Amino acid sequence: MTALPKLVIVADVPPQWAGSPQFDRLRSFTDATLYPDLPDDDADQVRRVRDAVAVISPVRVKWTEETLAQLPNLRLIVLVAIGTDSVDLEPARRYGISVCNVPGRTAPVVAEHALALMLAAARKLPDETANVKAGLWKVRRTVLLRGRTLGVIGTGHIGAATARLAKAIGMEVVAWTLNPSPEREAQLGLRFAPLDEVLQTADVVSLHTRLTERTRHLIGNRELALMKDGVILVNVARGGVVDNIALAEALASGKLGGAGLDVFDEEPIPPGHPLLSCENVVLTPHVADNTPEGMEFLNEGAVDAVEAFLAGSPINVVN
């Protein structure tokens, strides 16, 4: 009998593989090992996957050039995510390791979270909740999103889905993307504009671009200064797309009216981070796709990627 290719799920954090039918499917064509926790350190990470041909990994596990150099048998890393910034992509390519992500499948789930963050910040729900719990009955004016303009930064699957939800509640949408085209503009039913124009026009700015060297700190002091006074910023992309210190300063000064953040420059966000002392900020711990449906969408996409790679027809290779 031919031995099945060895595969490791390096960490089931947050728990999504144990009991999943997709794990049973994976074991039908691989010798799959599931680790229920994060590696203790780099050495433990290497130990777990030293003999594996393929790895399925959450974004919380980093794949540096130093780590990849110690894994001569590894040929595939599948990230259970859309973002790929947890892997040094060019070194992986040089070592003959394909890196795949799972694009598009959780777009409706993440877009719904983005809309929830917008609404929570617009209606000041964190502050209102804290006041009621403290016995304070303050009546304050909040923001109606209907008729306002949403600026979408990045119009991939999630940005496009967020734009559709915003239009459904009566918002206007203007967008910026790295690769605009009239065809894409018509398909999405919105208007593309230069980044500065989007930032100057929008009442709410929602971030959906990948984190690359080109987009790191895409939103910094200069860009925040271009925004309208009282604008709301939503980030469900990657924390590094925003200069988080500049963001905290803009919130503290009142330049921004609020923010809804699912991602941070350091995760978990450390005690004492300036964002933690800001008012009217909705913070969630990188869980925008973390519904039962979202987890299964990701699992299915990851298994599809492994199966396609082993069959000689790779999909969603990013390097």
C-alpha positions in Angstrom: 0.0 0.0 0.0 1.3 3.5 -0.9 1.9 5.6 2.1 -0.3 8.7 2.4 1.5 12.1 2.3 2.2 13.4 5.8 0.3 16.6 6.7 0.3 18.6 9.9 -2.3 21.1 11.1 0.2 23.0 13.1 -2.3 24.5 15.6 -6.1 24.3 16.0 -6.4 27.9 17.4 -9.1 29.0 17.5 -10.6 25.5 17.6 -12.1 24.7 14.2 -10.8 21.4 13.0 -11.6 18.9 15.8 -14.9 17.4 14.9 -15.1 19.1 11.5 -16.2 16.9 8.6 -13.4 18.6 6.6 -10.8 17.0 8.9 -12.3 13.6 8.2 -12.1 14.4 4.5 -8.5 15.4 4.9 -7.6 12.2 6.5 -9.1 10.2 3.6 -6.1 11.2 1.4 -3.3 12.3 3.8 -1.7 11.1 7.0 -3.0 14.1 9.0 -1.8 15.1 12.5 -3.8 17.8 14.4 -2.1 19.8 17.1 -4.7 21.5 19.4 -2.5 24.3 20.6 0.1 26.8 19.4 3.7 25.8 19.3 5.7 26.7 22.4 8.5 28.3 20.3 10.2 28.1 16.9 11.9 24.9 17.9 8.6 23.3 18.7 7.1 24.5 15.5 9.9 22.9 13.5 9.6 19.7 15.5 5.9 19.4 14.7 6.3 19.7 11.0 9.8 18.4 10.3 8.6 15.3 8.4 5.5 16.8 6.8 5.0 17.4 3.1 2.2 19.8 3.7 1.1 22.1 6.6 -2.2 23.8 7.3 -1.6 26.9 9.5 -3.5 29.7 11.2 -2.2 33.2 10.7 -1.0 33.3 14.3 1.9 31.0 13.4 4.7 32.8 11.6 6.8 31.1 8.9 10.1 32.9 8.7 13.0 32.2 6.4 14.9 30.7 9.3 12.1 28.3 10.1 11.5 27.3 6.4 15.3 26.5 6.0 14.9 23.8 8.6 12.1 22.0 6.7 13.6 20.3 3.6 10.6 18.0 3.2 8.0 20.7 3.2 6.3 21.5 -0.1 3.1 23.2 0.8 1.8 25.7 3.4 -2.0 26.4 3.3 -3.0 29.4 5.4 -6.5 29.1 6.8 -7.0 32.8 5.9 -7.0 35.3 3.2 -4.0 37.3 4.3 -0.5 35.9 3.6 1.7 38.1 5.7 2.5 35.4 8.2 4.8 33.7 5.6 8.0 35.0 4.1 6.8 34.3 0.6 10.0 34.9 -1.4 12.1 32.5 0.8 9.3 29.9 0.6 9.4 30.1 -3.2 13.2 29.7 -3.2 12.9 26.6 -1.0 10.3 25.1 -3.3 7.4 25.6 -0.9 4.1 26.7 -2.4 2.0 28.9 -0.2 -1.8 29.0 -0.6 -4.5 31.0 1.0 -8.3 30.7 1.1 -9.7 33.7 -0.7 -13.3 34.8 -1.0 -15.1 32.1 0.9 -15.7 34.1 4.1 -16.3 37.4 2.4 -20.0 37.6 3.5 -19.0 36.7 7.1 -16.3 39.3 7.4 -18.3 42.0 5.6 -21.1 41.5 8.1 -18.6 42.0 10.9 -17.3 45.2 9.2 -20.9 46.5 9.0 -21.5 45.7 12.6 -18.4 47.6 13.6 -19.5 50.6 11.5 -23.0 50.6 13.1 -21.6 50.1 16.6 -19.2 53.1 16.3 -21.8 55.3 14.5 -24.3 54.7 17.3 -21.6 54.9 20.1 -22.6 51.5 21.4 -19.5 50.8 23.5 -19.8 54.1 25.3 -23.6 53.8 25.7 -23.2 50.2 27.1 -20.6 51.3 29.6 -22.8 54.2 30.7 -25.9 52.1 31.3 -23.9 49.5 33.2 -22.5 52.3 35.4 -26.0 53.6 36.1 -25.6 56.7 33.9 -28.6 57.6 31.7 -27.0 60.0 29.1 -28.8 60.9 25.9 -26.4 61.8 23.2 -26.7 62.3 19.4 -25.3 59.6 17.2 -24.8 59.1 13.5 -27.3 57.9 10.9 -25.4 56.0 8.2 -28.1 56.1 5.6 -27.2 58.8 3.1 -23.6 58.9 4.2 -20.6 58.0 2.1 -18.6 54.9 2.7 -15.0 54.9 1.4 -13.9 51.3 0.7 -10.1 50.8 0.6 -9.5 47.6 -1.4 -12.2 46.0 -3.5 -11.5 42.3 -3.3 -14.1 39.8 -2.2 -14.5 41.3 1.3 -14.4 45.0 0.2 -17.0 44.2 -2.5 -19.3 42.4 -0.1 -19.0 45.3 2.4 -19.9 47.8 -0.3 -23.0 45.8 -1.2 -24.1 45.7 2.5 -23.5 49.5 2.8 -25.5 50.2 -0.3 -28.3 48.0 1.2 -28.7 50.4 4.2 -28.7 53.4 1.9 -25.0 54.5 1.9 -23.2 55.9 -1.1 -19.9 54.1 -1.9 -16.7 55.4 -3.3 -13.6 53.1 -3.5 -9.9 52.9 -4.0 -8.1 49.8 -5.3 -4.6 49.1 -6.5 -5.9 48.0 -9.9 -9.0 49.9 -10.9 -10.9 49.3 -14.2 -14.1 50.5 -15.7 -15.3 46.9 -15.9 -14.7 46.3 -12.2 -16.4 49.7 -11.4 -19.5 48.7 -13.4 -19.5 45.2 -11.9 -19.5 46.6 -8.3 -21.8 49.5 -9.0 -19.6 52.1 -7.4 -17.1 54.8 -8.3 -13.3 54.4 -8.1 -11.3 57.4 -7.1 -7.7 58.2 -6.1 -6.9 57.4 -2.4 -6.8 61.0 -1.3 -10.2 61.8 -2.8 -11.7 58.8 -1.1 -10.3 59.8 2.2 -11.5 63.4 1.8 -15.0 62.3 0.7 -15.9 59.5 3.0 -17.9 59.7 6.2 -16.8 56.1 7.0 -13.6 54.6 5.8 -13.4 50.8 5.7 -10.1 49.0 5.1 -10.0 45.7 3.1 -6.6 45.7 1.4 -3.9 43.1 1.8 -0.8 43.9 4.0 2.2 44.2 1.7 5.2 46.5 1.8 3.2 48.8 -0.5 0.2 48.9 1.9 2.0 48.9 5.2 0.9 52.1 7.1 -1.2 53.0 4.1 -3.2 55.1 6.6 -0.9 57.3 8.6 -0.8 60.8 9.9 -1.0 62.4 6.5 -4.0 60.3 5.4 -5.8 60.7 8.7 -5.4 64.5 8.4 -7.1 64.4 5.0 -10.2 62.8 6.4 -13.3 64.7 7.4 -13.6 65.7 11.1 -15.7 63.0 12.9 -15.0 60.2 10.3 -15.3 56.6 11.4 -12.5 54.2 10.6 -13.1 50.4 10.3 -10.3 47.9 9.9 -11.0 44.2 9.2 -7.9 43.8 7.0 -4.6 43.8 8.9 -3.4 46.0 11.7 -0.3 47.0 9.9 -2.3 48.8 7.1 -2.8 51.5 9.7 -0.2 53.4 11.8 -1.9 52.5 15.1 -0.2 55.2 17.1 -1.3 57.9 14.6 -4.8 56.4 14.8 -4.9 56.6 18.6 -3.8 60.2 18.4 -6.5 61.1 15.9 -9.1 59.4 18.1 -7.9 61.2 21.2 -7.9 64.6 19.5 -11.4 64.1 18.3 -10.4 64.2 14.6 -12.0 60.8 14.3 -15.4 60.2 15.6 -14.9 56.6 16.2 -13.3 53.4 15.1 -14.2 49.7 14.7 -11.1 47.5 14.8 -10.8 43.7 14.4 -7.0 43.7 13.7 -4.0 45.3 15.4 -0.3 45.9 14.7 0.5 43.5 17.6 -1.9 40.6 18.4 -3.0 40.1 21.1 -3.0 43.8 21.7 -0.7 44.5 24.7 -1.8 46.1 27.9 -1.3 49.9 27.8 -1.6 50.2 24.1 -2.9 53.7 23.3 -6.0 52.4 21.5 -7.2 50.9 24.7 -7.7 54.3 26.3 -9.6 55.8 23.4 -13.3 56.6 23.6 -15.9 55.3 21.1 -13.7 52.5 19.9 -15.1 49.0 19.2 -12.5 46.3 19.5 -12.7 42.7 18.6 -9.9 40.1 18.8 -9.4 39.3 15.1 -12.6 37.2 14.9 -14.4 38.7 11.9 -14.8 35.3 10.2 -15.1 33.3 13.4 -18.6 32.0 13.1 -19.3 28.2 12.7 -20.1 28.9 9.0 -17.0 30.9 8.5 -14.8 28.3 10.1 -16.2 25.6 7.8 -15.8 27.7 4.8 -12.1 28.2 5.6 -11.6 24.5 6.4 -13.2 23.4 3.1 -11.0 25.9 1.2 -7.9 24.6 2.9 -8.7 21.0 2.2 -9.5 21.8 -1.4 -6.1 23.5 -1.7 -4.3 20.5 -0.3 -6.2 18.1 -2.5 -5.5 20.1 -5.6 -1.8 20.4 -4.8 -1.4 16.7 -4.3 -3.3 16.0 -7.5 -0.8 18.2 -9.4 -3.2 21.1 -10.1 -2.5 23.7 -7.4 -5.0 26.4 -6.7 -4.7 29.8 -4.9 -0.9 29.8 -4.9 0.3 33.2 -3.8 4.1 32.9 -4.2 
